[in-house]
């Protein structure tokens, strides 16, 4: 399985969970998916070239 396919699958799952927000009670798995999606969009200080 190629990484792009897995990335597309993850995006589809996140979108499905986001559609549930405000309408249905989110499960623990849904919350983990949302947390993983948030983490996937963050950067380290090194990646942003911030001085320490």
FENURRA-V657935 format. One record per residue. NEAR is the number of other ideal C-beta (glycine too) atoms within 12 Angstrom. Layout:
# FENURRA-V657935
NEAR + NEAR
This chain:
# FENURRA-V657935
8 + 8 + 9 + 10 + 11 + 13 + 15 + 14 + 16 + 21 + 19 + 16 + 21 + 26 + 16 + 20 + 28 + 19 + 14 + 19 + 16 + 9 + 11 + 12 + 11 + 19 + 12 + 11 + 14 + 22 + 17 + 16 + 26 + 24 + 17 + 18 + 22 + 14 + 14 + 15 + 13 + 12 + 11 + 10 + 10 + 9 + 9 + 10 + 9 + 9 + 6 + 7
